[in-house]
Amino acid sequence: MSTSRRWKLLEILEETSRFFIDKDIPDARLQAELLLADLLCLKRLDLYLQFDRPLHDEEVDRYRSYVRQRLKRVPLQYIVGTAAFRHLELSVTSDVLIPRPETEILVDIALEKLADVSGPHCLDLCCGSGAIGLSLAYENAEAIVTGSDLSQDAVAVSSANARKCALEERVEWLCGDLFTTVVDRQFHLISCNPPYICHADIATLEPEVRDHEPHLALDGGEDGLAFYRQICSAASDFLFPGGHLLLEVGEGQADQVRALLQQTGAYGSVDVSVDLNDIPRVVVAEKNS
């Protein structure tokens, strides 16, 4: 992509799209548009109103930097530094997973379970960017949320997102291993999207995930169930009677996680909800009253 010419917006989009296609970058045109919209501080659709806009040399240079990163398969969200999740625009770095659309299903279920609870206290384990916990606080004005993560860098990102979303008064962030941060406390709802990729399968993931997202948040041990075993064996001690545990699961894991919860005898019901692709995605357990 030469900077010796005066590029117009449409021209550079078309050139970048062709380049991405040649390099097997998925959704080439969309990716090119999103990167340019971020650089120019525009909404993506506003690009279509400015196709004849000439770009300054420094804008072209910055865009080339974006393109080089994407060619290295750095996820777009890490390049622009943000990711959308439900009603929130969250900051993301390579210290946290990029929030996925399927996780929004877990939040839907959580909000439904909390609808009739006054001043609910919620715990989100493996909180990462804070997407789940912040969404609960944002969409339930009475919710008090605690988020916990083993990574201090992840806690720093979630804390920054709380400030960004003006929710810091109703959320707290703790650094530690699962329930070790909340000893002797109980909650109306516990949620978690834990690491659930089998260790051997990480090498087979798309390069955007394998090479750039934190393995600490991906690696679920030999069979992908290591964290579920820990959570299922301990969670009921941290739930109020009638409280709910919500666990996001990987494809093919729902029945195994449900069995782990049923074996504890602590839950009156254990159900599974599917995502928009009809894949079993969230295991929902209600503690005995």
URMO-V104456 format. One record per backbone hydrogen bond with DSSP energy under -0.5 kcal/mol. NH is the residue of the N-H (numbers start at 1). CO is the residue of the C=O. If there is no record, write none. Layout:
NH,CO / NH,CO
This chain:
7,5 / 9,53 / 10,51 / 12,8 / 13,9 / 14,10 / 15,11 / 16,12 / 17,13 / 18,14 / 19,15 / 20,16 / 21,17 / 22,18 / 23,19 / 24,21 / 25,20 / 26,24 / 31,27 / 32,28 / 33,29 / 34,30 / 35,31 / 36,32 / 37,33 / 38,34 / 39,35 / 40,36 / 41,38 / 42,37 / 46,43 / 47,43 / 47,44 / 48,45 / 49,46 / 50,47 / 53,50 / 55,7 / 60,56 / 61,57 / 62,58 / 63,59 / 64,60 / 65,61 / 66,62 / 67,63 / 68,64 / 69,65 / 70,66 / 71,67 / 72,68 / 72,69 / 73,70 / 74,69 / 78,75 / 79,75 / 80,76 / 81,77 / 82,77 / 83,90 / 85,88 / 88,85 / 90,83 / 90,88 / 92,81 / 96,93 / 99,97 / 103,100 / 104,101 / 105,102 / 106,102 / 107,103 / 108,104 / 109,105 / 110,106 / 111,107 / 112,108 / 113,109 / 114,110 / 115,111 / 115,112 / 117,114 / 118,116 / 120,117 / 122,120 / 122,144 / 123,189 / 124,146 / 125,123 / 125,191 / 126,148 / 127,148 / 130,127 / 134,130 / 135,131 / 136,132 / 137,133 / 138,134 / 139,135 / 140,136 / 143,140 / 144,120 / 145,143 / 145,170 / 146,122 / 147,172 / 148,124 / 149,174 / 152,150 / 155,151 / 156,152 / 157,153 / 158,154 / 159,155 / 160,156 / 161,157 / 162,158 / 163,159 / 164,160 / 165,161 / 166,163 / 167,162 / 168,162 / 170,167 / 172,145 / 174,147 / 176,149 / 176,174 / 178,176 / 180,177 / 181,178 / 182,179 / 185,182 / 187,238 / 188,121 / 189,121 / 190,244 / 191,123 / 192,246 / 193,125 / 197,218 / 199,221 / 201,198 / 202,198 / 202,199 / 204,201 / 205,202 / 209,206 / 210,206 / 211,207 / 213,209 / 217,214 / 218,215 / 219,215 / 220,197 / 220,218 / 226,220 / 229,225 / 230,226 / 231,227 / 232,228 / 233,229 / 234,230 / 234,231 / 235,231 / 237,234 / 238,235 / 239,236 / 240,187 / 242,287 / 243,240 / 244,188 / 245,285 / 246,190 / 247,283 / 248,192 / 249,281 / 253,250 / 257,253 / 258,254 / 259,255 / 260,256 / 261,257 / 262,258 / 263,259 / 264,260 / 264,261 / 265,261 / 265,262 / 266,261 / 268,286 / 269,286 / 271,284 / 273,282 / 275,279 / 278,275 / 280,278 / 281,273 / 282,273 / 283,247 / 284,271 / 284,282 / 285,245 / 285,283 / 286,269 / 287,243 / 287,285 / 288,266
